[in-house]
Amino acid sequence: MIRFDNRVAIVTGAGIGLGRSHALGLAARGAKVVVNDLGADAGGLGQSSDAANAVVEEIKALGGESFVHGADVSNSEQVTDMVNQAMQRWGRIDVLVNNAGILRDKSFAKMTLDDFNKVVAVHLTGSLNCCHAVWPIMQQQKYGRIVLTSSASGLYGNFGQSNYGAAKAAMVGLMNVLHLEGVRDDIRVNTLAPSASTRMTENLLPESAHELLAPETITPGLLYLVSEDSPSKTILSAGAGCFAQTRIYETEGIMIEGDITPETVARNWSKITDPTHQAEIPDAFSQTRKFAKRAAEANNIKLNW
């Protein structure tokens, strides 16, 4: 059975919706939980600790340990204070669930730069601040489990969500690098891409879908991603009890010999995009090696890697 006894977790945006479900799920399996929530509305305005306090009371009713911290995750000083309080109280941080988020949807032509930047600040900079604050602790412990929250809007696109989609796509890039840098210290980093019925989606989904897409159908996947035997560098898409892994592939491609012109690229487009031998690329330099090796072979050049 997956348990989190003697583990300490921070869950951001944990006052309602997915964050609340994640916090309760961790606590039910033994984790001590920091319930972080600014208490703002879906657009990031206002502030209240009522919802977060209610979650803490639910955790205590389960016999667990928990406290509220109202840090704005886009503010690094407030995040540092939250992490310091967790360390003072419990002496370690094992799990970080980056869940806090807001929506400010508009078509790109009508979106203000302020609305774009605010959404990026909460989702991307907020996740960055939290990861950066716990990273040295996890390095010293030689143990850590981090989940970043992406979205189908970031992976596939959604009209009116250029700010949200850009921030959510960035979660994958951040995961890829932190995974590589965390391997030595057993810090595993994954991405959850949930499709859930929450306050942020209540006006975007038909009424009949809300019960099917309850946050509680997604949290079991999150709990696996932060467990001791979790994978790393995995994008888990989840919703309504359905789970799938999202992967990024690169086609085998071709090498154009002779003149490299836009016209030769156009003529060879079907070969360039042929998915027959597509594969995952483990890191950026592996792609560089792939291209250089093919060019070297074509030109009878020996590379000394």
MARKOLNU-42014 format. One record per residue: residue number from 0; x, y, z of N, C-alpha, C in turn. Coordinates in nm, 2 decimals. Each point is the difference from the previous one (the first is absolute). Layout:
! residues N
REC,NUM,X,Y,Z,X,Y,Z,X,Y,Z
...
END
This chain:
! residues 305
REC,0,0.08,-0.12,0.00,-0.08,0.12,0.00,0.09,0.12,0.00
REC,1,-0.04,0.10,-0.08,0.07,0.13,0.00,-0.03,0.08,0.12
REC,2,0.10,0.03,0.08,-0.02,0.08,0.12,0.10,0.12,0.00
REC,3,-0.03,0.10,0.09,0.09,0.11,0.01,0.02,0.03,0.15
REC,4,0.01,-0.10,0.08,0.03,0.01,0.14,0.14,0.07,0.02
REC,5,0.01,0.09,0.09,0.12,0.07,0.03,0.05,0.09,-0.12
REC,6,-0.09,0.02,-0.10,0.03,0.09,-0.11,-0.07,0.13,0.02
REC,7,0.07,0.11,-0.05,-0.06,0.13,0.01,-0.03,0.05,-0.14
REC,8,-0.12,0.05,-0.03,-0.04,0.05,-0.13,-0.05,0.14,0.00
REC,9,0.03,0.07,-0.10,-0.05,0.14,-0.03,-0.09,-0.01,-0.12
REC,10,-0.12,0.04,0.01,-0.10,0.00,-0.11,-0.04,0.15,-0.02
REC,11,0.03,0.06,-0.11,-0.04,0.13,-0.03,-0.14,0.01,-0.06
REC,12,-0.07,0.11,0.03,-0.14,0.01,-0.05,-0.09,-0.11,0.05
REC,13,0.02,-0.03,0.13,-0.06,-0.12,0.06,-0.13,0.03,0.08
REC,14,-0.06,0.12,-0.02,-0.12,0.04,0.07,-0.12,-0.07,-0.06
REC,15,0.00,-0.01,-0.13,-0.12,-0.06,-0.07,0.04,-0.09,-0.11
REC,16,-0.09,-0.06,-0.07,0.02,-0.07,-0.12,0.11,-0.11,0.01
REC,17,0.08,0.00,-0.11,0.11,-0.10,-0.01,0.09,0.00,0.12
REC,18,0.04,0.12,0.04,0.10,0.02,0.11,-0.05,-0.06,0.13
REC,19,-0.13,0.03,0.03,-0.06,-0.06,0.12,0.00,-0.15,-0.01
REC,20,-0.04,-0.05,-0.11,-0.01,-0.15,-0.02,0.14,-0.06,0.02
REC,21,0.10,0.06,-0.06,0.14,-0.05,0.02,0.05,0.01,0.14
REC,22,-0.03,0.11,0.07,0.04,0.01,0.14,-0.07,-0.10,0.09
REC,23,-0.13,-0.02,-0.02,-0.07,-0.10,0.08,0.05,-0.14,-0.03
REC,24,0.03,-0.03,-0.13,0.05,-0.13,-0.04,0.14,-0.03,0.06
REC,25,0.08,0.10,0.01,0.13,-0.02,0.06,-0.01,-0.02,0.15
REC,26,-0.08,0.08,0.06,-0.03,-0.01,0.15,-0.06,-0.14,0.04
REC,27,-0.09,-0.05,-0.08,-0.07,-0.12,0.02,0.10,-0.12,0.00
REC,28,0.11,0.02,-0.07,0.10,-0.11,0.00,0.13,0.03,0.08
REC,29,-0.02,0.09,0.10,0.10,0.02,0.10,0.09,0.12,-0.01
REC,30,-0.01,0.09,-0.11,0.09,0.11,-0.01,-0.04,0.12,0.09
REC,31,0.10,0.07,0.04,-0.03,0.13,0.06,-0.01,0.10,-0.11
REC,32,-0.10,0.09,0.00,-0.02,0.08,-0.12,-0.01,0.15,0.03
REC,33,0.08,0.08,-0.07,-0.02,0.14,0.00,-0.10,0.03,-0.11
REC,34,-0.11,0.06,0.05,-0.11,0.04,-0.09,0.02,0.15,-0.04
REC,35,0.06,0.01,-0.12,0.02,0.14,-0.05,-0.12,0.05,-0.08
REC,36,-0.04,0.12,0.03,-0.11,0.06,-0.09,-0.01,0.14,0.03
REC,37,0.01,0.08,-0.10,-0.01,0.15,0.01,-0.14,0.04,0.03
REC,38,-0.10,-0.09,-0.04,-0.14,0.04,0.02,-0.05,0.10,-0.10
REC,39,0.06,0.01,-0.12,-0.05,0.09,-0.10,-0.11,-0.07,-0.08
REC,40,-0.07,0.08,-0.09,-0.10,-0.06,-0.09,0.07,-0.06,-0.12
REC,41,-0.08,-0.05,-0.09,0.06,-0.07,-0.11,0.09,0.09,-0.09
REC,42,-0.02,0.13,0.01,0.08,0.09,-0.08,0.12,0.06,0.08
REC,43,0.02,-0.05,0.12,0.11,0.04,0.08,-0.02,0.13,0.09
REC,44,-0.13,0.03,0.01,-0.03,0.12,0.08,-0.06,-0.03,0.14
REC,45,0.03,0.08,0.10,-0.06,-0.02,0.13,0.09,-0.09,0.08
REC,46,-0.03,-0.02,0.13,0.08,-0.09,0.08,-0.08,-0.04,0.13
REC,47,0.00,-0.13,0.03,-0.07,-0.05,0.11,0.06,-0.14,0.04
REC,48,0.01,-0.02,0.13,0.05,-0.13,0.05,-0.10,-0.10,0.04
REC,49,-0.13,0.04,-0.02,-0.11,-0.09,0.05,0.00,-0.14,-0.06
REC,50,0.02,-0.01,-0.14,0.00,-0.13,-0.06,0.12,-0.08,0.05
REC,51,0.12,0.06,0.01,0.12,-0.08,0.04,-0.02,-0.04,0.14
REC,52,-0.05,0.08,0.09,-0.03,-0.04,0.14,-0.09,-0.12,0.01
REC,53,-0.10,0.00,-0.09,-0.10,-0.11,0.00,0.07,-0.13,-0.04
REC,54,0.10,0.01,-0.10,0.07,-0.13,-0.04,0.09,-0.05,0.12
REC,55,0.06,0.10,0.07,0.08,-0.04,0.11,-0.08,-0.07,0.11
REC,56,-0.12,0.05,0.02,-0.09,-0.06,0.10,-0.04,-0.14,-0.04
REC,57,-0.02,-0.02,-0.13,-0.04,-0.13,-0.05,0.12,-0.10,0.02
REC,58,0.12,0.05,-0.03,0.12,-0.09,0.02,0.02,-0.03,0.15
REC,59,-0.02,0.09,0.09,0.01,-0.03,0.14,-0.11,-0.09,0.05
REC,60,-0.12,0.01,-0.06,-0.10,-0.10,0.03,0.03,-0.14,-0.04
REC,61,0.09,-0.01,-0.10,0.05,-0.13,-0.04,0.11,-0.06,0.09
REC,62,0.04,0.09,0.10,0.11,-0.04,0.08,0.14,0.05,-0.05
REC,63,0.00,0.09,-0.10,0.12,0.04,-0.06,0.05,0.13,0.05
REC,64,0.12,0.04,-0.05,0.06,0.13,0.04,0.00,0.09,-0.12
REC,65,-0.03,0.13,0.02,-0.01,0.09,-0.11,0.00,0.14,0.05
REC,66,0.05,0.09,-0.08,-0.02,0.15,0.03,-0.02,0.07,-0.13
REC,67,-0.06,0.12,0.01,-0.02,0.09,-0.12,0.11,0.10,-0.01
REC,68,0.04,0.02,-0.13,0.08,0.11,-0.03,-0.05,0.07,-0.12
REC,69,-0.03,0.13,0.01,-0.06,0.08,-0.11,0.09,0.06,-0.10
REC,70,0.12,-0.06,-0.02,0.10,0.06,-0.09,-0.06,0.02,-0.14
REC,71,0.03,0.11,-0.06,-0.02,0.02,-0.15,0.12,-0.06,-0.06
REC,72,-0.02,-0.11,-0.08,0.11,-0.08,-0.05,0.08,0.09,-0.10
REC,73,-0.05,0.10,-0.05,0.08,0.08,-0.10,0.09,0.10,0.08
REC,74,-0.01,0.00,0.13,0.09,0.08,0.09,0.10,-0.09,0.07
REC,75,0.12,0.01,-0.05,0.11,-0.09,0.05,0.02,0.01,0.15
REC,76,-0.01,0.12,0.06,0.02,0.02,0.14,-0.11,-0.07,0.08
REC,77,-0.12,0.00,-0.04,-0.11,-0.06,0.07,0.02,-0.16,-0.01
REC,78,0.04,-0.04,-0.12,0.02,-0.15,-0.02,0.12,-0.04,0.10
REC,79,0.10,0.07,0.01,0.11,-0.03,0.09,-0.04,-0.01,0.14
REC,80,-0.09,0.09,0.04,-0.06,0.00,0.14,-0.08,-0.13,0.02
REC,81,-0.08,-0.04,-0.10,-0.07,-0.12,0.01,0.09,-0.12,0.02
REC,82,0.10,-0.01,-0.08,0.09,-0.11,0.01,0.07,0.00,0.13
REC,83,0.04,0.12,0.05,0.07,0.01,0.13,-0.09,-0.05,0.11
REC,84,-0.13,0.04,0.00,-0.09,-0.04,0.10,-0.02,-0.16,0.00
REC,85,0.00,-0.05,-0.12,-0.02,-0.15,0.00,0.13,-0.07,0.06
REC,86,0.11,0.06,-0.03,0.13,-0.06,0.05,0.01,0.01,0.15
REC,87,-0.04,0.12,0.05,0.00,0.02,0.14,-0.09,-0.09,0.08
REC,88,-0.12,-0.03,-0.06,-0.09,-0.09,0.06,0.03,-0.14,-0.01
REC,89,0.04,-0.05,-0.12,0.02,-0.14,-0.03,0.14,-0.04,-0.04
REC,90,0.08,0.09,-0.03,0.14,-0.03,-0.03,0.04,-0.06,-0.14
REC,91,-0.10,-0.01,-0.08,0.03,-0.06,-0.14,-0.12,0.04,-0.09
REC,92,0.03,-0.01,-0.13,-0.11,0.01,-0.10,0.03,-0.11,-0.11
REC,93,-0.10,-0.09,-0.01,0.02,-0.11,-0.09,-0.07,0.01,-0.14
REC,94,-0.12,0.07,0.01,-0.09,0.01,-0.11,-0.04,0.14,-0.03
REC,95,0.01,0.05,-0.13,-0.05,0.13,-0.04,-0.10,-0.02,-0.11
REC,96,-0.12,0.04,0.02,-0.10,-0.01,-0.11,-0.03,0.15,-0.04
REC,97,0.04,0.03,-0.12,-0.02,0.14,-0.05,-0.14,0.00,-0.07
REC,98,-0.10,0.05,0.07,-0.14,-0.01,-0.06,-0.06,0.14,-0.01
REC,99,0.05,0.10,0.07,-0.06,0.13,0.00,-0.01,0.06,-0.15
REC,100,-0.12,0.06,-0.03,-0.01,0.06,-0.13,-0.12,0.09,-0.01
REC,101,0.00,0.08,-0.10,-0.12,0.09,-0.03,-0.03,0.00,-0.15
REC,102,-0.11,0.05,-0.03,-0.04,0.02,-0.14,-0.03,0.14,-0.03
REC,103,0.04,0.05,-0.12,-0.04,0.13,-0.05,-0.02,-0.01,-0.15
REC,104,-0.10,-0.07,-0.04,-0.02,-0.04,-0.14,-0.05,0.12,-0.09
REC,105,0.06,0.01,-0.11,-0.04,0.09,-0.11,0.07,-0.04,-0.12
REC,106,-0.06,0.03,-0.12,0.08,-0.02,-0.12,0.12,0.08,0.00
REC,107,0.10,-0.04,-0.07,0.13,0.06,0.00,0.00,0.15,-0.04
REC,108,-0.09,0.03,-0.10,-0.01,0.14,-0.05,-0.06,0.09,0.11
REC,109,-0.08,-0.06,0.09,-0.06,0.09,0.11,0.07,-0.01,0.13
REC,110,0.09,-0.09,0.01,0.07,-0.02,0.13,0.10,0.11,0.03
REC,111,0.00,0.05,0.12,0.10,0.10,0.04,0.13,-0.07,0.05
REC,112,0.11,0.07,-0.01,0.12,-0.06,0.04,0.00,-0.02,0.15
REC,113,-0.07,0.08,0.08,-0.01,-0.02,0.14,-0.07,-0.13,0.03
REC,114,-0.11,-0.03,-0.07,-0.06,-0.13,0.02,0.08,-0.12,-0.04
REC,115,0.08,0.02,-0.11,0.09,-0.11,-0.04,0.11,-0.02,0.10
REC,116,0.06,0.11,0.05,0.11,-0.02,0.09,-0.04,-0.05,0.14
REC,117,-0.12,0.04,0.04,-0.05,-0.04,0.13,-0.02,-0.15,0.00
REC,118,-0.06,-0.06,-0.10,-0.02,-0.14,-0.01,0.13,-0.08,0.00
REC,119,0.10,0.05,-0.08,0.13,-0.06,-0.01,0.07,0.01,0.14
REC,120,-0.02,0.11,0.07,0.06,0.02,0.13,-0.04,-0.10,0.10
REC,121,-0.13,-0.03,0.00,-0.06,-0.09,0.10,0.04,-0.15,-0.04
REC,122,-0.02,-0.04,-0.12,0.02,-0.13,-0.04,0.15,-0.04,-0.02
REC,123,0.07,0.08,-0.07,0.14,-0.03,-0.03,0.10,0.05,0.11
REC,124,-0.01,0.13,0.02,0.09,0.06,0.11,-0.03,-0.06,0.13
REC,125,-0.13,-0.02,0.03,-0.04,-0.06,0.13,0.05,-0.14,0.02
REC,126,0.00,-0.08,-0.11,0.06,-0.14,0.01,0.15,0.01,0.01
REC,127,0.06,0.09,-0.07,0.14,0.02,0.01,0.04,0.04,0.14
REC,128,-0.07,0.10,0.06,0.03,0.04,0.14,0.00,-0.11,0.10
REC,129,-0.11,-0.08,-0.01,-0.02,-0.12,0.09,0.11,-0.10,-0.02
REC,130,0.03,-0.04,-0.12,0.10,-0.10,-0.03,0.14,0.05,0.05
REC,131,0.03,0.13,-0.03,0.13,0.05,0.04,0.02,0.00,0.15
REC,132,-0.11,0.03,0.07,0.01,0.01,0.15,0.02,-0.14,0.06
REC,133,-0.06,-0.10,-0.05,0.01,-0.14,0.06,0.12,-0.08,-0.06
REC,134,0.05,0.05,-0.11,0.11,-0.08,-0.07,0.12,-0.03,0.09
REC,135,0.06,0.10,0.07,0.12,-0.04,0.08,-0.04,-0.09,0.12
REC,136,-0.12,0.01,0.05,-0.04,-0.09,0.10,-0.01,-0.14,-0.05
REC,137,-0.06,-0.02,-0.11,-0.01,-0.13,-0.06,0.14,-0.06,-0.04
REC,138,0.09,0.09,-0.05,0.13,-0.05,-0.03,0.07,-0.05,0.12
REC,139,-0.01,0.07,0.11,0.07,-0.04,0.13,-0.06,-0.13,0.05
REC,140,-0.14,-0.01,-0.01,-0.06,-0.12,0.04,0.03,-0.12,-0.08
REC,141,0.04,0.03,-0.13,0.01,-0.11,-0.10,-0.13,-0.06,-0.03
REC,142,-0.11,0.08,0.00,-0.13,-0.05,-0.02,-0.09,0.12,-0.03
REC,143,-0.08,-0.01,-0.10,-0.11,0.10,-0.03,-0.09,-0.05,-0.11
REC,144,-0.12,0.04,0.01,-0.10,-0.03,-0.11,-0.07,0.13,-0.03
REC,145,0.01,0.04,-0.13,-0.07,0.13,-0.04,-0.09,-0.03,-0.12
REC,146,-0.12,0.06,0.01,-0.09,0.00,-0.11,-0.03,0.14,-0.05
REC,147,0.01,0.02,-0.13,-0.04,0.13,-0.06,-0.14,-0.03,-0.07
REC,148,-0.08,0.10,0.00,-0.13,-0.02,-0.06,-0.01,0.07,-0.13
REC,149,-0.02,-0.08,-0.11,-0.02,0.05,-0.13,-0.15,0.00,-0.03
REC,150,-0.03,-0.01,-0.13,-0.14,0.00,-0.04,-0.01,-0.04,-0.15
REC,151,-0.11,-0.05,-0.04,-0.02,-0.03,-0.15,0.01,0.13,-0.08
REC,152,-0.03,0.11,0.07,0.02,0.13,-0.07,0.14,0.03,-0.03
REC,153,0.09,-0.04,0.08,0.14,0.02,-0.02,0.06,-0.10,-0.10
REC,154,-0.05,-0.13,0.01,0.05,-0.11,-0.08,-0.05,0.01,-0.14
REC,155,-0.13,0.04,-0.02,-0.07,0.00,-0.12,-0.06,0.13,-0.05
REC,156,-0.01,0.09,0.09,-0.06,0.13,-0.04,-0.15,0.01,0.03
REC,157,-0.05,0.12,0.03,-0.14,0.03,0.02,-0.03,0.14,-0.03
REC,158,-0.10,0.03,-0.08,-0.03,0.14,-0.04,-0.02,0.09,0.12
REC,159,0.06,0.11,0.00,-0.02,0.10,0.11,0.09,-0.02,0.12
REC,160,0.10,-0.09,-0.01,0.08,-0.03,0.11,0.15,0.01,-0.03
REC,161,0.04,0.10,-0.08,0.14,0.01,-0.03,0.09,0.02,0.12
REC,162,-0.05,0.07,0.10,0.08,0.02,0.12,0.01,-0.13,0.08
REC,163,-0.11,-0.06,0.02,-0.01,-0.12,0.08,0.08,-0.12,-0.07
REC,164,-0.03,-0.01,-0.13,0.06,-0.10,-0.08,0.16,0.01,0.00
REC,165,0.05,0.13,-0.02,0.14,0.02,0.00,0.06,-0.04,0.14
REC,166,-0.06,0.04,0.10,0.05,-0.04,0.14,-0.01,-0.15,0.02
REC,167,-0.10,-0.06,-0.04,-0.02,-0.14,0.02,0.10,-0.09,-0.09
REC,168,0.03,0.05,-0.12,0.10,-0.07,-0.08,0.13,0.01,0.06
REC,169,0.03,0.11,0.07,0.13,0.02,0.06,0.03,-0.10,0.11
REC,170,-0.11,-0.05,0.06,0.02,-0.10,0.11,0.08,-0.12,-0.05
REC,171,-0.02,-0.04,-0.13,0.07,-0.11,-0.06,0.15,0.02,-0.01
REC,172,0.03,0.12,-0.05,0.14,0.04,-0.01,0.07,0.00,0.13
REC,173,-0.07,0.06,0.11,0.06,0.00,0.13,0.02,-0.14,0.05
REC,174,-0.10,-0.08,-0.02,0.01,-0.14,0.05,0.12,-0.07,-0.06
REC,175,0.02,0.01,-0.14,0.10,-0.07,-0.07,0.14,0.04,0.06
REC,176,0.02,0.12,0.03,0.13,0.04,0.06,0.02,-0.04,0.14
REC,177,-0.10,0.02,0.09,0.01,-0.03,0.14,0.01,-0.15,0.01
REC,178,-0.06,-0.08,-0.09,0.02,-0.15,0.01,0.15,-0.03,-0.02
REC,179,0.06,0.06,-0.10,0.14,-0.03,-0.02,0.09,0.04,0.12
REC,180,-0.03,0.12,0.05,0.08,0.05,0.11,-0.03,-0.07,0.14
REC,181,-0.11,-0.07,0.01,-0.04,-0.06,0.12,0.03,-0.14,0.02
REC,182,0.04,-0.07,-0.11,0.03,-0.14,0.00,0.10,-0.04,0.11
REC,183,0.11,0.07,0.01,0.10,-0.04,0.09,-0.05,0.00,0.14
REC,184,-0.09,0.09,0.04,-0.05,0.00,0.14,-0.14,-0.06,0.02
REC,185,-0.04,-0.08,-0.09,-0.13,-0.07,0.00,-0.11,0.10,0.02
REC,186,0.01,0.11,-0.08,-0.11,0.10,-0.01,-0.07,-0.03,-0.13
REC,187,-0.13,-0.05,0.01,-0.07,-0.04,-0.12,-0.10,0.11,-0.03
REC,188,-0.01,0.04,-0.13,-0.09,0.11,-0.04,-0.09,-0.05,-0.11
REC,189,-0.13,0.02,0.02,-0.10,-0.04,-0.10,-0.10,0.11,-0.02
REC,190,-0.08,-0.02,-0.11,-0.10,0.10,-0.03,-0.14,-0.06,-0.01
REC,191,-0.09,0.06,0.07,-0.14,-0.05,-0.01,-0.08,0.10,-0.09
REC,192,-0.07,-0.06,-0.10,-0.08,0.08,-0.08,-0.15,-0.04,0.02
REC,193,-0.07,0.07,0.09,-0.13,-0.05,0.04,-0.11,0.07,-0.08
REC,194,-0.11,-0.08,-0.02,-0.12,0.06,-0.05,-0.11,-0.02,0.10
REC,195,-0.02,0.10,0.08,-0.09,-0.01,0.12,-0.11,0.11,0.00
REC,196,-0.10,-0.03,0.07,-0.11,0.10,0.02,0.03,0.07,0.13
REC,197,0.05,0.13,-0.02,0.03,0.08,0.12,-0.05,0.14,-0.02
REC,198,0.02,0.09,0.09,-0.04,0.13,-0.01,0.05,0.07,-0.13
REC,199,0.12,-0.04,-0.04,0.06,0.06,-0.12,-0.07,-0.05,-0.13
REC,200,-0.07,-0.11,0.01,-0.06,-0.05,-0.13,-0.15,-0.01,0.01
REC,201,-0.06,0.06,0.10,-0.14,-0.02,0.02,-0.09,0.07,-0.11
REC,202,0.06,0.10,-0.06,-0.08,0.06,-0.11,0.05,-0.05,-0.14
REC,203,0.09,-0.09,0.00,0.05,-0.06,-0.13,-0.05,-0.13,-0.03
REC,204,-0.07,-0.07,0.10,-0.04,-0.14,-0.02,-0.15,-0.01,0.01
REC,205,-0.07,-0.09,-0.07,-0.14,-0.03,0.02,-0.03,-0.05,0.14
REC,206,-0.11,0.02,0.05,-0.04,-0.04,0.14,0.02,-0.15,0.01
REC,207,-0.04,-0.08,-0.10,0.01,-0.14,0.01,0.14,-0.06,0.02
REC,208,0.10,0.09,-0.04,0.14,-0.05,0.01,0.06,0.02,0.14
REC,209,-0.06,0.09,0.08,0.07,0.04,0.13,0.02,-0.12,0.09
REC,210,-0.10,-0.09,0.02,0.01,-0.11,0.09,0.10,-0.10,-0.05
REC,211,0.00,-0.02,-0.13,0.10,-0.10,-0.06,0.14,0.05,0.02
REC,212,0.02,0.13,-0.01,0.14,0.06,0.00,0.04,0.05,0.14
REC,213,-0.05,-0.07,0.10,0.03,0.05,0.14,0.15,-0.01,0.03
REC,214,0.05,0.09,0.07,0.15,0.00,0.04,0.04,-0.13,0.06
REC,215,-0.09,-0.07,0.07,0.04,-0.12,0.07,0.03,-0.12,-0.09
REC,216,-0.04,0.02,-0.13,0.03,-0.10,-0.10,0.14,0.01,-0.05
REC,217,0.07,0.11,0.03,0.13,0.03,-0.05,0.11,-0.02,0.11
REC,218,-0.04,0.04,0.12,0.10,-0.01,0.11,0.07,-0.13,0.02
REC,219,-0.06,-0.12,-0.03,0.08,-0.12,0.01,0.12,0.00,-0.09
REC,220,-0.01,0.05,-0.12,0.11,0.01,-0.09,0.11,0.09,0.06
REC,221,-0.04,0.11,0.06,0.09,0.10,0.07,0.08,-0.08,0.11
REC,222,-0.07,-0.07,0.08,0.06,-0.07,0.11,0.10,-0.10,-0.05
REC,223,-0.02,-0.07,-0.11,0.10,-0.08,-0.06,0.12,0.07,-0.04
REC,224,-0.02,0.12,-0.06,0.11,0.08,-0.06,0.10,0.05,0.11
REC,225,-0.05,0.01,0.13,0.08,0.05,0.11,0.03,-0.11,0.10
REC,226,-0.02,-0.12,-0.04,0.03,-0.12,0.09,0.15,-0.03,-0.01
REC,227,0.04,-0.09,0.09,0.14,-0.04,0.01,0.04,-0.07,-0.13
REC,228,-0.08,-0.08,-0.06,0.03,-0.07,-0.12,-0.05,0.06,-0.13
REC,229,-0.01,0.14,0.01,-0.06,0.07,-0.12,0.10,0.00,-0.12
REC,230,-0.05,0.02,-0.12,0.09,0.02,-0.11,0.06,0.14,0.01
REC,231,0.06,0.05,-0.10,0.05,0.13,-0.01,0.00,0.04,-0.15
REC,232,-0.02,0.13,-0.02,-0.01,0.06,-0.14,-0.12,-0.06,-0.07
REC,233,-0.11,-0.01,0.06,-0.12,-0.06,-0.06,-0.11,0.11,0.00
REC,234,-0.07,0.01,-0.11,-0.12,0.08,-0.01,-0.12,-0.09,0.01
REC,235,-0.07,0.01,0.11,-0.12,-0.08,0.03,-0.12,0.08,-0.03
REC,236,-0.08,-0.03,-0.10,-0.13,0.07,-0.03,-0.11,-0.08,0.07
REC,237,-0.09,0.07,0.06,-0.10,-0.07,0.09,-0.13,0.07,0.00
REC,238,-0.11,-0.07,0.01,-0.13,0.06,0.01,-0.11,-0.11,0.00
REC,239,-0.10,0.02,0.09,-0.12,-0.09,0.00,0.04,-0.15,0.02
REC,240,0.12,-0.02,0.07,0.04,-0.14,0.02,0.08,-0.06,-0.11
REC,241,0.03,0.08,-0.11,0.08,-0.04,-0.11,0.14,0.06,0.02
REC,242,0.10,-0.08,-0.04,0.14,0.03,0.02,0.07,-0.03,-0.13
REC,243,0.09,0.09,-0.04,0.08,-0.03,-0.12,0.13,0.08,0.01
REC,244,0.10,-0.06,-0.06,0.13,0.07,0.00,0.02,0.08,-0.13
REC,245,0.03,0.13,0.01,0.03,0.08,-0.11,0.15,0.00,-0.03
REC,246,0.04,-0.02,-0.12,0.14,0.00,-0.04,0.03,0.09,-0.11
REC,247,0.12,0.05,-0.01,0.05,0.08,-0.10,0.10,-0.08,-0.09
REC,248,-0.03,-0.02,-0.13,0.08,-0.08,-0.09,0.07,0.09,-0.10
REC,249,0.11,-0.05,-0.05,0.06,0.06,-0.12,0.01,-0.10,-0.11
REC,250,-0.03,0.04,-0.12,0.01,-0.10,-0.11,0.15,-0.02,-0.03
REC,251,0.02,-0.12,-0.07,0.14,-0.03,-0.04,0.06,0.11,-0.09
REC,252,-0.09,0.06,-0.08,0.04,0.11,-0.09,0.10,-0.05,-0.11
REC,253,0.05,0.10,-0.07,0.09,-0.03,-0.11,0.12,0.10,0.01
REC,254,0.11,-0.03,-0.07,0.10,0.09,-0.02,0.00,0.05,-0.15
REC,255,0.00,0.13,-0.02,0.00,0.05,-0.14,0.14,0.02,-0.04
REC,256,0.04,-0.07,-0.10,0.14,0.02,-0.05,-0.01,0.10,-0.12
REC,257,0.12,0.07,-0.02,0.00,0.10,-0.10,-0.05,0.13,0.04
REC,258,-0.07,0.07,-0.08,-0.05,0.13,0.03,-0.12,-0.01,0.10
REC,259,0.01,0.06,0.11,-0.11,0.00,0.10,-0.08,0.13,-0.02
REC,260,-0.11,-0.01,-0.07,-0.09,0.11,-0.03,-0.14,-0.02,0.05
REC,261,-0.08,0.10,0.01,-0.14,-0.01,0.04,-0.07,-0.10,-0.09
REC,262,0.04,0.00,-0.13,-0.07,-0.08,-0.10,0.03,-0.15,0.03
REC,263,0.13,-0.03,0.04,0.03,-0.14,0.02,-0.07,-0.05,0.13
REC,264,-0.02,0.09,0.10,-0.07,-0.03,0.12,-0.15,-0.04,-0.04
REC,265,-0.05,0.09,-0.09,-0.14,-0.02,-0.04,-0.02,-0.13,-0.08
REC,266,0.09,-0.03,-0.09,-0.01,-0.13,-0.07,0.01,-0.12,0.08
REC,267,0.07,0.01,0.11,0.03,-0.12,0.09,-0.09,0.00,0.12
REC,268,-0.11,0.09,0.00,-0.08,0.02,0.12,-0.06,-0.14,0.05
REC,269,-0.05,-0.08,-0.09,-0.06,-0.12,0.04,0.10,-0.10,0.07
REC,270,0.12,0.01,-0.05,0.11,-0.09,0.07,0.04,0.06,0.13
REC,271,0.01,0.13,0.01,0.03,0.06,0.13,-0.10,-0.03,0.11
REC,272,-0.12,0.00,-0.04,-0.11,-0.02,0.10,-0.05,-0.14,0.01
REC,273,0.06,-0.10,-0.07,-0.04,-0.14,0.00,0.02,-0.05,0.14
REC,274,-0.11,-0.05,0.07,0.01,-0.04,0.14,0.05,-0.15,0.02
REC,275,0.04,-0.06,-0.11,0.03,-0.15,0.01,0.10,-0.03,0.10
REC,276,0.11,0.07,0.01,0.10,-0.03,0.10,0.02,0.11,0.11
REC,277,-0.11,0.06,0.02,0.01,0.11,0.10,0.04,-0.05,0.14
REC,278,0.06,0.08,0.08,0.05,-0.05,0.13,0.00,0.12,0.10
REC,279,0.00,-0.03,0.13,0.02,0.10,0.10,0.15,0.04,0.01
REC,280,0.03,0.12,0.02,0.14,0.05,0.02,0.02,0.03,0.14
REC,281,0.10,-0.07,0.07,0.02,0.01,0.14,0.05,0.14,0.05
REC,282,0.07,0.07,-0.08,0.05,0.14,0.04,0.04,0.07,-0.12
REC,283,0.02,0.13,0.01,0.03,0.09,-0.11,0.12,-0.04,-0.08
REC,284,0.11,-0.04,0.07,0.12,-0.03,-0.06,-0.01,-0.13,-0.09
REC,285,-0.09,-0.09,0.04,-0.02,-0.12,-0.08,-0.05,0.04,-0.14
REC,286,-0.08,0.10,-0.01,-0.05,0.04,-0.13,0.12,0.06,-0.08
REC,287,0.08,0.08,0.07,0.12,0.05,-0.07,0.09,-0.11,-0.05
REC,288,0.02,-0.10,0.08,0.09,-0.11,-0.04,-0.07,-0.08,-0.11
REC,289,-0.13,-0.01,0.00,-0.07,-0.07,-0.11,0.03,0.07,-0.14
REC,290,-0.02,0.13,0.00,0.02,0.08,-0.12,0.15,0.00,-0.04
REC,291,0.09,0.02,0.09,0.14,0.01,-0.03,0.05,-0.14,-0.05
REC,292,-0.05,-0.10,0.06,0.04,-0.14,-0.04,-0.04,-0.03,-0.15
REC,293,-0.12,0.04,-0.03,-0.05,-0.03,-0.14,0.08,0.08,-0.10
REC,294,0.03,0.13,0.03,0.07,0.08,-0.09,0.15,-0.05,-0.01
REC,295,0.05,-0.04,0.11,0.14,-0.05,0.00,0.01,-0.13,-0.09
REC,296,-0.09,-0.09,0.02,0.00,-0.12,-0.08,-0.01,0.03,-0.15
REC,297,-0.09,0.10,-0.04,-0.02,0.03,-0.13,0.13,0.07,-0.07
REC,298,0.08,0.06,0.09,0.12,0.07,-0.05,0.13,-0.08,0.04
REC,299,-0.01,-0.12,0.04,0.11,-0.09,0.04,0.09,0.08,0.10
REC,300,-0.06,0.05,0.10,0.07,0.07,0.10,-0.02,-0.08,0.13
REC,301,0.11,-0.02,0.07,0.00,-0.08,0.13,-0.01,0.10,0.11
REC,302,-0.11,-0.02,0.09,-0.02,0.09,0.11,0.06,-0.07,0.13
REC,303,0.07,0.07,0.07,0.06,-0.05,0.13,-0.08,0.05,0.12
REC,304,-0.11,-0.07,0.03,-0.09,0.05,0.10,0.06,-0.04,0.14
END
